[in-house]
Amino acid sequence: MFDFSDTWQLVINTATTIITFLMVFLIQSTQNRDTEAIQVKLDELIRVTQGAHNILLDLEELDELQLDEFRSRYQLLASLARAGIEKGQVDTDTPEA
């Protein structure tokens, strides 16, 4: 329709592919930097919160099994809090209380 040669189409497709790859790399890099900044901010909030568990500061470095153990503990706390709410209790205490 526009009378483009096969070579021209190949050049355009190749350039588009390269630009797309570079944009994906740039977006991933930006997202990784943002995620790291958010993680540091969360770590600082955990660190300065009285009664917080400092062991939670580097959860992103743990393997899946260790993460599952932590998740199970917090799911248990949540289910206990829901059960307590049904009995008229409050759910604003800490696990140590």
VEXTITI-311704 format. One record per residue: residue number from 1; residue in one letter; x negated, y negated, z negated of N, C-alpha, C in turn. Coordinates in nm, 4 decimals. Last residue first. Example, Ala and Ser with C-alpha at 12.3 -4.5 7.8 and 13.67 -1.06 7.14 Angstrom:
VEXTITI-311704
<2; S; <-1.2850; 0.2250; -0.7080>; <-1.3670; 0.1060; -0.7140>; <-1.2900; -0.0030; -0.7870>>
<1; A; <-1.3190; 0.5690; -0.7800>; <-1.2300; 0.4500; -0.7800>; <-1.3200; 0.3300; -0.7800>>
***
This chain:
VEXTITI-311704
<97; A; <-0.1924; 0.8951; -7.4440>; <-0.1005; 0.8565; -7.5532>; <-0.0134; 0.9731; -7.5958>>
<96; E; <-0.3322; 0.9708; -7.2244>; <-0.3926; 0.9996; -7.3528>; <-0.2965; 0.9746; -7.4678>>
<95; P; <-0.1834; 0.8791; -7.0065>; <-0.1890; 1.0233; -7.0326>; <-0.2456; 1.0570; -7.1704>>
<94; T; <0.0079; 0.5933; -7.1169>; <-0.1081; 0.6518; -7.0517>; <-0.1139; 0.7997; -7.0855>>
<93; D; <0.3491; 0.4835; -7.0471>; <0.2346; 0.5153; -7.1324>; <0.1187; 0.5667; -7.0500>>
<92; T; <0.5825; 0.4351; -6.9107>; <0.4758; 0.3361; -6.8997>; <0.3559; 0.3647; -6.9882>>
<91; D; <0.8297; 0.5573; -6.9002>; <0.7173; 0.6213; -6.8291>; <0.5979; 0.5262; -6.8161>>
<90; V; <1.0504; 0.6258; -7.1776>; <0.9878; 0.5348; -7.0805>; <0.8697; 0.6053; -7.0152>>
<89; Q; <1.3430; 0.8405; -7.2129>; <1.2087; 0.7924; -7.2507>; <1.1581; 0.6950; -7.1459>>
<88; G; <1.5789; 0.9614; -7.1440>; <1.5830; 0.8274; -7.2006>; <1.4486; 0.7717; -7.2442>>
<87; K; <1.5622; 1.1925; -7.0098>; <1.5902; 1.2048; -7.1530>; <1.5929; 1.0685; -7.2221>>
<86; E; <1.4875; 1.1090; -6.7609>; <1.6199; 1.1701; -6.7735>; <1.6609; 1.1857; -6.9195>>
<85; I; <1.2272; 1.0342; -6.8224>; <1.3261; 0.9303; -6.7866>; <1.4669; 0.9857; -6.8035>>
<84; G; <1.1068; 1.2834; -6.8525>; <1.1206; 1.1960; -6.9670>; <1.2237; 1.0867; -6.9433>>
<83; A; <1.1071; 1.3726; -6.5905>; <1.1840; 1.4475; -6.6898>; <1.2071; 1.3622; -6.8142>>
<82; R; <0.9325; 1.1833; -6.4849>; <1.0713; 1.1907; -6.4362>; <1.1602; 1.2652; -6.5349>>
<81; A; <0.6998; 1.2504; -6.6277>; <0.7590; 1.1172; -6.6445>; <0.9040; 1.1164; -6.5969>>
<80; L; <0.6521; 1.5059; -6.5285>; <0.6793; 1.4888; -6.6714>; <0.7449; 1.3528; -6.6979>>
<79; S; <0.5993; 1.4394; -6.2623>; <0.7170; 1.5216; -6.2925>; <0.7526; 1.5130; -6.4406>>
<78; A; <0.3648; 1.2875; -6.2974>; <0.4841; 1.2267; -6.2386>; <0.6089; 1.3077; -6.2708>>
<77; L; <0.1888; 1.4787; -6.4030>; <0.2232; 1.3596; -6.4810>; <0.3504; 1.2938; -6.4291>>
<76; L; <0.1808; 1.6506; -6.1791>; <0.2344; 1.6980; -6.3061>; <0.2749; 1.5809; -6.3949>>
<75; Q; <0.0554; 1.4826; -5.9985>; <0.1911; 1.5295; -5.9685>; <0.2579; 1.5828; -6.0947>>
<74; Y; <-0.1905; 1.4583; -6.1246>; <-0.1042; 1.3411; -6.1163>; <0.0388; 1.3781; -6.0763>>
<73; R; <-0.2876; 1.7221; -6.0966>; <-0.2746; 1.6603; -6.2296>; <-0.1773; 1.5427; -6.2264>>
<72; S; <-0.2884; 1.7481; -5.8175>; <-0.2014; 1.8337; -5.8988>; <-0.1799; 1.7744; -6.0371>>
<71; R; <-0.4885; 1.5661; -5.7489>; <-0.3517; 1.5436; -5.7019>; <-0.2535; 1.6255; -5.7847>>
<70; F; <-0.7119; 1.6930; -5.8630>; <-0.6683; 1.5622; -5.9123>; <-0.5226; 1.5348; -5.8740>>
<69; E; <-0.7127; 1.9252; -5.7010>; <-0.7009; 1.9365; -5.8467>; <-0.6523; 1.8041; -5.9072>>
<68; D; <-0.7500; 1.8173; -5.4474>; <-0.6256; 1.8883; -5.4766>; <-0.6036; 1.9035; -5.6264>>
<67; L; <-1.0109; 1.7244; -5.4750>; <-0.9016; 1.6290; -5.4550>; <-0.7669; 1.6923; -5.4868>>
<66; Q; <-1.1446; 1.9695; -5.4950>; <-1.1470; 1.8770; -5.6080>; <-1.0349; 1.7730; -5.5967>>
<65; L; <-1.0892; 2.0687; -5.2355>; <-1.0472; 2.1428; -5.3552>; <-1.0416; 2.0515; -5.4772>>
<64; E; <-1.2102; 1.8800; -5.0619>; <-1.0645; 1.8995; -5.0627>; <-1.0149; 1.9699; -5.1890>>
<63; D; <-1.4714; 1.6926; -5.2338>; <-1.4210; 1.7854; -5.1329>; <-1.2703; 1.8093; -5.1536>>
<62; L; <-1.5234; 1.3344; -5.2824>; <-1.5023; 1.4718; -5.3281>; <-1.4549; 1.5614; -5.2148>>
<61; E; <-1.5322; 1.0735; -5.2030>; <-1.6537; 1.1526; -5.1816>; <-1.6356; 1.2997; -5.2194>>
<60; E; <-1.3033; 0.9510; -5.2819>; <-1.3197; 0.9732; -5.1376>; <-1.4430; 1.0571; -5.1061>>
<59; L; <-1.3373; 0.9086; -5.5551>; <-1.2581; 1.0238; -5.5091>; <-1.2796; 1.0544; -5.3616>>
<58; D; <-1.4885; 0.7408; -5.7236>; <-1.5412; 0.7878; -5.5949>; <-1.4666; 0.9102; -5.5425>>
<57; L; <-1.3368; 0.6722; -5.9544>; <-1.3973; 0.5690; -5.8705>; <-1.4432; 0.6194; -5.7344>>
<56; L; <-1.2380; 0.8460; -6.1383>; <-1.1609; 0.8301; -6.0144>; <-1.2263; 0.7337; -5.9164>>
<55; I; <-1.3837; 0.8248; -6.3642>; <-1.4144; 0.9398; -6.2787>; <-1.3419; 0.9291; -6.1441>>
<54; N; <-1.2755; 0.6254; -6.5138>; <-1.3824; 0.5893; -6.4208>; <-1.4216; 0.7037; -6.3293>>
<53; H; <-0.9492; 0.5857; -6.5819>; <-1.0504; 0.6916; -6.5755>; <-1.1549; 0.6553; -6.4705>>
<52; A; <-0.8352; 0.3169; -6.7893>; <-0.8462; 0.3840; -6.6588>; <-0.9597; 0.4855; -6.6626>>
<51; G; <-0.8409; 0.1781; -7.0246>; <-0.7772; 0.3089; -7.0271>; <-0.7836; 0.3827; -6.8940>>
<50; Q; <-0.8354; -0.1311; -6.8640>; <-0.8551; -0.0600; -6.9898>; <-0.7764; 0.0711; -6.9876>>
<49; T; <-0.9810; -0.1916; -6.5613>; <-0.8549; -0.1628; -6.6272>; <-0.8798; -0.0792; -6.7518>>
<48; V; <-1.2183; -0.2155; -6.4270>; <-1.1873; -0.3184; -6.5259>; <-1.0567; -0.2937; -6.6003>>
<47; R; <-1.2242; 0.0089; -6.2535>; <-1.3331; -0.0128; -6.3492>; <-1.2940; -0.1106; -6.4593>>
<46; I; <-1.0017; -0.0251; -6.0917>; <-1.0063; 0.0895; -6.1823>; <-1.1088; 0.0625; -6.2926>>
<45; L; <-1.0866; -0.2551; -5.9551>; <-0.9646; -0.2586; -6.0361>; <-0.9607; -0.1423; -6.1357>>
<44; E; <-1.3114; -0.1531; -5.8226>; <-1.3284; -0.2584; -5.9225>; <-1.2051; -0.2690; -6.0117>>
<43; D; <-1.1886; 0.0292; -5.6514>; <-1.2847; 0.0772; -5.7512>; <-1.3035; -0.0266; -5.8615>>
<42; L; <-1.0456; -0.1492; -5.4907>; <-0.9738; -0.0557; -5.5773>; <-1.0651; -0.0007; -5.6870>>
<41; K; <-1.2626; -0.2753; -5.3634>; <-1.1702; -0.3531; -5.4456>; <-1.0913; -0.2630; -5.5408>>
<40; V; <-1.3700; -0.0573; -5.2267>; <-1.4513; -0.1253; -5.3275>; <-1.3622; -0.2074; -5.4201>>
<39; Q; <-1.1557; -0.0015; -5.0534>; <-1.1999; 0.0984; -5.1500>; <-1.2818; 0.0355; -5.2614>>
<38; I; <-1.1486; -0.2311; -4.8964>; <-1.0338; -0.1994; -4.9815>; <-1.0741; -0.1002; -5.0898>>
<37; A; <-1.3950; -0.1993; -4.7658>; <-1.3714; -0.3164; -4.8508>; <-1.2548; -0.2908; -4.9462>>
<36; E; <-1.3481; 0.0385; -4.6222>; <-1.4542; 0.0328; -4.7222>; <-1.4334; -0.0833; -4.8187>>
<35; T; <-1.1441; -0.0478; -4.4529>; <-1.1178; 0.0597; -4.5485>; <-1.2229; 0.0596; -4.6586>>
<34; D; <-1.2833; -0.2380; -4.3001>; <-1.1693; -0.2780; -4.3829>; <-1.1396; -0.1743; -4.4902>>
<33; R; <-1.4677; -0.0685; -4.1738>; <-1.5151; -0.1767; -4.2594>; <-1.4038; -0.2239; -4.3528>>
<32; N; <-1.2922; 0.0942; -4.0278>; <-1.3809; 0.1536; -4.1280>; <-1.4322; 0.0480; -4.2250>>
<31; Q; <-1.1761; -0.0959; -3.8559>; <-1.0931; -0.0259; -3.9539>; <-1.1786; 0.0383; -4.0631>>
<30; T; <-1.4019; -0.1665; -3.7045>; <-1.3321; -0.2671; -3.7850>; <-1.2470; -0.2014; -3.8923>>
<29; S; <-1.4568; 0.0791; -3.5823>; <-1.5571; 0.0146; -3.6653>; <-1.4925; -0.0883; -3.7576>>
<28; Q; <-1.2222; 0.1187; -3.4352>; <-1.2589; 0.2123; -3.5412>; <-1.3606; 0.1507; -3.6362>>
<27; I; <-1.2443; -0.0976; -3.2555>; <-1.1304; -0.0894; -3.3471>; <-1.1624; 0.0044; -3.4631>>
<26; L; <-1.4803; -0.0261; -3.1161>; <-1.4723; -0.1523; -3.1894>; <-1.3602; -0.1493; -3.2930>>
<25; F; <-1.3996; 0.2174; -2.9987>; <-1.5139; 0.2136; -3.0894>; <-1.5100; 0.0878; -3.1754>>
<24; V; <-1.1942; 0.1235; -2.8348>; <-1.1638; 0.2209; -2.9399>; <-1.2760; 0.2216; -3.0428>>
<23; M; <-1.3456; -0.0392; -2.6638>; <-1.2422; -0.0994; -2.7491>; <-1.2049; -0.0054; -2.8629>>
<22; L; <-1.5046; 0.1519; -2.5349>; <-1.5671; 0.0486; -2.6169>; <-1.4661; -0.0176; -2.7108>>
<21; F; <-1.3042; 0.2984; -2.3971>; <-1.3916; 0.3634; -2.4953>; <-1.4540; 0.2612; -2.5890>>
<20; T; <-1.2056; 0.0962; -2.2277>; <-1.1180; 0.1594; -2.3266>; <-1.2002; 0.2268; -2.4358>>
<19; I; <-1.4321; 0.0481; -2.0703>; <-1.3779; -0.0594; -2.1539>; <-1.2878; -0.0020; -2.2627>>
<18; I; <-1.4514; 0.2988; -1.9426>; <-1.5606; 0.2497; -2.0268>; <-1.5108; 0.1400; -2.1209>>
<17; T; <-1.2081; 0.3049; -1.8005>; <-1.2408; 0.4088; -1.8981>; <-1.3493; 0.3614; -1.9942>>
<16; T; <-1.2389; 0.0856; -1.6302>; <-1.1287; 0.0888; -1.7261>; <-1.1561; 0.1902; -1.8363>>
<15; A; <-1.4571; 0.1711; -1.4771>; <-1.4690; 0.0514; -1.5600>; <-1.3603; 0.0491; -1.6672>>
<14; T; <-1.3376; 0.3932; -1.3492>; <-1.4553; 0.4106; -1.4350>; <-1.4706; 0.2910; -1.5294>>
<13; N; <-1.1318; 0.2678; -1.2025>; <-1.1007; 0.3702; -1.3029>; <-1.2170; 0.3900; -1.4001>>
<12; I; <-1.2862; 0.0988; -1.0357>; <-1.1873; 0.0419; -1.1285>; <-1.1541; 0.1425; -1.2386>>
<11; V; <-1.4349; 0.2917; -0.8918>; <-1.5027; 0.1885; -0.9699>; <-1.4076; 0.1301; -1.0748>>
<10; L; <-1.2270; 0.4332; -0.7655>; <-1.3173; 0.5019; -0.8569>; <-1.3894; 0.4019; -0.9481>>
<9; Q; <-1.1212; 0.2331; -0.6015>; <-1.0380; 0.2922; -0.7060>; <-1.1235; 0.3640; -0.8099>>
<8; W; <-1.3405; 0.1952; -0.4316>; <-1.2926; 0.0847; -0.5140>; <-1.2067; 0.1376; -0.6297>>
<7; T; <-1.3488; 0.4444; -0.3058>; <-1.4621; 0.3991; -0.3854>; <-1.4193; 0.2878; -0.4805>>
<6; D; <-1.1120; 0.4492; -0.1597>; <-1.1306; 0.5437; -0.2702>; <-1.2451; 0.5012; -0.3613>>
<5; S; <-0.9919; 0.1128; -0.0950>; <-1.0668; 0.2339; -0.0613>; <-1.0783; 0.3239; -0.1854>>
<4; F; <-0.6661; -0.0247; -0.0650>; <-0.7907; -0.0132; -0.1400>; <-0.8610; 0.1158; -0.0991>>
<3; D; <-0.4160; -0.1094; 0.0455>; <-0.5292; -0.0769; 0.1325>; <-0.6629; -0.0807; 0.0585>>
<2; F; <-0.1878; -0.1316; -0.0877>; <-0.2763; -0.2480; -0.0930>; <-0.4043; -0.2266; -0.0131>>
<1; M; <-0.0820; 0.1186; 0.0000>; <0.0000; 0.0000; 0.0000>; <-0.0877; -0.1269; 0.0000>>
***
